């Protein structure tokens, strides 16, 4: 059930056209959204367009002309975007998946996108409060889209007002079938997995414990690098296996240690969804507000701990004393992820905005997710 776009081969005309940045963006953080695109290739037989260039020269000319002329149409005519893709039939939906809002110009490399796509939408994974005060951002071609979906909730209403386009929050998700350890669960030999951004107050005592006892602590050792990957699918499979073998994961809100970038706003990071789907016991501090509880609304979805004050070693020791509770938490995390936080549910919500029906493969996937959850 879990696949990638490279394995899709069909003569059927697609109703969905996906624009992806995977051809020139190789950051680890993007692997999650490429997984989303793979799922769409699977359940929609979607056509995937992934340019291998960001067209920097054409983009600079486009922006210069638009800033000086105040005309988006004139900028479109002047900017030398290459026509890399010509659409040969009509699509119900053009769906562009961007990791940031500065990539919307990629549409200009598609010949016929205005006339041959009934609806146009984009999913922007990250845009933060400080970005909204950047006048250049508001000059980007938001008007090319009928609807804008955001992977963060805090600035959705404000962006909609600024660009005069409907904006909807679509939280991140996960390919739960890839991360689910069932139907063949493995032994959880990693005691604690703490990857990505981290707090020294948590890392240091865990590292010390791993040196003193038989305690498997998995953590990153790379610092201040671009964190690019060779093959995003291999990375996702490795991450899924790592989490399936982990008992606990440490979880923070997205970019918790970069307040200048986020404006102090807290969002649900992808690691929450991945860790829960793999059946780990989540320890940490969820984002403030009501959003987290909407998507993690079951008992012990996360063991809330003030990671800056409480002793993480004591917290784990207390949890280890309740093996039955830990087993229940693991099962609940897996089951609820299968039923609520698979990418297919996010796609259903996106289709509903345009009154588009679910595909037969979507329905089949949802049916299988429910069957698997019931078996667990």
ABEGO torsion letter per residue (X at the ends): XBBBAAABBBABBBABBBBBAAAABABAAAAAAAAAAAAAAAAAGBBBBBBABAGAAAAAAAAAAAAAAGBAAAAAAABBBBBABBBABBBABBBBBBABAAAAAAAAABBGAAAABABBBBBBABBBAAAAABAAAAABBAAABABBBBABAAAAAAAAAAAGBBBBBBBBBBBAAAABAOABBBBBABABBBBEBBBAAAAAAAAAAAAABBBBBBBBABBGBAGBBABAAAAAAAAAAAAAABABBBBBBBGAABAAAAGGBBBBBAAAAAAAAAGBBBBEBBBBEAAAAAABABBGABBBBBAAABBAAAAAAAAAABAAAAAAAAAAAAAAAAAAABAAAAAAAAAAAAGBBBBAAAAAAAAAAAAAAAAX
